Amino acid sequence: MRVELQNDQSGNILSKQLIDIGNGKLHVNMLTGCINFPRSFCQLTRSKDELIQKVYPDIARNYRNHDWLSERAILAAKNLDVNELNLKIQEQISGESKIYKSVDSATNQDDVVNYPPEFLNSLDLPGLPPHQS
């Protein structure tokens, strides 16, 4: 994995740390079986709200600044967590909300029985947005 952040040396350090994790070079705690991250690896938070505040400080004022947004991201392992974080972040932005839904019909009329709208709406596939966003 390669990490590059605008000629920032911290990107090189992070890249090396990620490679060390992948190669099993970090110390494993024998009691818990967990690895111990270096203190410089990340900043820990106690809640999702604190995480959002650290990554997107004053989102209500800065959300229209595309450069500011492009420098921030929260990664999560599951779509369920991503959706929850997105909703929490969006709740902090004032304005009219709009709901977009996916297409929930089969193109072939013979498949309508096999793919009812309730089934299509329940799908949560990696790489695709949820039915309602």
C-alpha contacts under 8 A as a table, 3 or more apart, distances in Angstrom:
res1	aa1	res2	aa2	distance
1	M	15	S	7.01
1	M	18	L	7.60
1	M	19	I	7.17
2	R	15	S	6.03
3	V	11	G	5.62
3	V	12	N	6.66
3	V	14	L	7.22
3	V	15	S	5.35
4	E	7	N	6.81
4	E	8	D	7.37
4	E	11	G	5.29
4	E	12	N	6.88
5	L	8	D	5.33
5	L	9	Q	7.94
5	L	10	S	7.86
5	L	11	G	5.47
7	N	11	G	7.77
8	D	11	G	5.70
8	D	12	N	7.53
9	Q	12	N	5.20
9	Q	13	I	6.53
10	S	13	I	4.98
10	S	14	L	6.09
11	G	14	L	5.11
11	G	15	S	6.06
12	N	15	S	5.00
12	N	16	K	6.27
13	I	16	K	5.21
13	I	17	Q	6.24
14	L	17	Q	5.01
14	L	18	L	6.14
14	L	41	F	6.85
15	S	18	L	5.19
15	S	19	I	6.28
16	K	19	I	5.10
16	K	20	D	6.15
17	Q	20	D	5.03
17	Q	21	I	6.24
17	Q	41	F	7.42
18	L	21	I	5.09
18	L	22	G	6.24
19	I	22	G	5.03
19	I	23	N	6.09
20	D	23	N	5.06
20	D	24	G	6.13
20	D	25	K	5.07
20	D	26	L	6.46
21	I	24	G	5.19
21	I	25	K	6.04
21	I	26	L	5.99
22	G	25	K	7.75
26	L	35	I	6.32
26	L	36	N	6.92
26	L	37	F	7.55
27	H	35	I	5.76
27	H	36	N	6.16
28	V	33	G	5.96
28	V	34	C	5.55
28	V	35	I	4.40
28	V	36	N	6.51
29	N	32	T	5.64
29	N	33	G	5.25
29	N	34	C	5.43
29	N	35	I	6.00
29	N	36	N	7.03
30	M	33	G	5.28
30	M	34	C	7.67
37	F	41	F	6.26
38	P	41	F	5.30
39	R	42	C	6.86
40	S	43	Q	7.85
45	T	48	K	7.53
45	T	50	E	6.04
45	T	51	L	5.79
46	R	50	E	6.68
46	R	51	L	7.82
47	S	50	E	5.24
47	S	51	L	6.35
48	K	51	L	4.94
48	K	52	I	6.17
48	K	85	L	7.50
49	D	52	I	5.14
49	D	53	Q	6.19
49	D	88	K	7.94
50	E	53	Q	5.00
50	E	54	K	6.20
51	L	54	K	5.21
51	L	55	V	6.21
52	I	55	V	5.26
52	I	56	Y	5.59
52	I	57	P	7.48
52	I	85	L	7.80
52	I	89	I	7.06
53	Q	56	Y	5.26
53	Q	57	P	4.89
53	Q	58	D	7.42
54	K	57	P	5.74
55	V	72	R	6.30
55	V	73	A	7.15
55	V	74	I	7.42
56	Y	59	I	5.37
56	Y	72	R	7.21
58	D	61	R	5.70
58	D	62	N	6.34
59	I	62	N	4.99
59	I	63	Y	5.32
59	I	89	I	7.70
59	I	92	Q	6.93
59	I	93	I	6.94
60	A	63	Y	6.10
60	A	92	Q	5.85
60	A	93	I	4.75
60	A	94	S	6.88
61	R	64	R	7.60
62	N	65	N	5.54
62	N	68	W	7.19
62	N	69	L	7.88
63	Y	66	H	7.36
63	Y	68	W	7.87
63	Y	69	L	6.76
63	Y	93	I	7.74
65	N	68	W	5.34
65	N	69	L	6.31
66	H	69	L	5.01
66	H	70	S	5.97
67	D	70	S	5.14
67	D	71	E	6.71
68	W	71	E	5.63
68	W	72	R	7.23
69	L	72	R	5.46
69	L	73	A	7.98
70	S	73	A	7.77
75	L	82	V	7.65
76	A	79	N	7.45
76	A	81	D	6.33
76	A	82	V	5.98
77	A	81	D	7.43
78	K	81	D	5.41
78	K	82	V	6.48
79	N	82	V	4.91
79	N	83	N	6.02
79	N	124	D	7.57
79	N	126	P	7.14
80	L	83	N	5.24
80	L	84	E	6.27
81	D	84	E	5.08
81	D	85	L	6.15
82	V	85	L	5.20
82	V	86	N	6.05
83	N	86	N	5.08
83	N	87	L	6.21
84	E	87	L	5.25
84	E	88	K	6.33
85	L	88	K	5.12
85	L	89	I	6.18
86	N	89	I	5.14
86	N	90	Q	6.04
87	L	90	Q	5.05
87	L	91	E	6.10
88	K	91	E	5.25
88	K	92	Q	6.94
89	I	92	Q	5.51
89	I	93	I	7.26
90	Q	93	I	5.36
91	E	94	S	7.41
99	I	132	Q	6.64
99	I	133	S	5.73
100	Y	131	H	7.99
100	Y	132	Q	5.73
100	Y	133	S	5.30
101	K	131	H	5.31
101	K	132	Q	4.50
101	K	133	S	6.40
102	S	121	N	7.69
102	S	130	P	7.66
102	S	131	H	4.91
102	S	132	Q	6.63
103	V	131	H	7.98
104	D	117	P	5.17
104	D	120	L	5.78
104	D	121	N	6.41
105	S	112	V	7.35
105	S	115	Y	7.76
105	S	116	P	7.48
105	S	117	P	6.14
105	S	120	L	7.75
106	A	109	Q	6.60
106	A	111	D	6.22
106	A	112	V	5.71
106	A	115	Y	6.77
107	T	111	D	7.76
108	N	111	D	5.50
108	N	112	V	7.09
109	Q	112	V	5.36
110	D	113	V	6.99
111	D	114	N	5.14
111	D	115	Y	6.12
112	V	115	Y	5.28
112	V	116	P	5.97
113	V	116	P	6.09
115	Y	119	F	6.31
115	Y	120	L	6.51
116	P	119	F	5.47
116	P	120	L	6.50
117	P	120	L	5.03
117	P	121	N	5.95
118	E	121	N	5.18
118	E	122	S	6.26
119	F	122	S	5.20
119	F	123	L	6.76
120	L	123	L	5.64
121	N	131	H	5.35
122	S	131	H	7.28
123	L	130	P	7.50
123	L	131	H	7.50
124	D	128	L	7.39
124	D	129	P	7.53
124	D	130	P	5.82
124	D	131	H	7.76
125	L	128	L	5.64
125	L	129	P	7.66
125	L	130	P	7.79
129	P	133	S	7.28
130	P	133	S	6.20
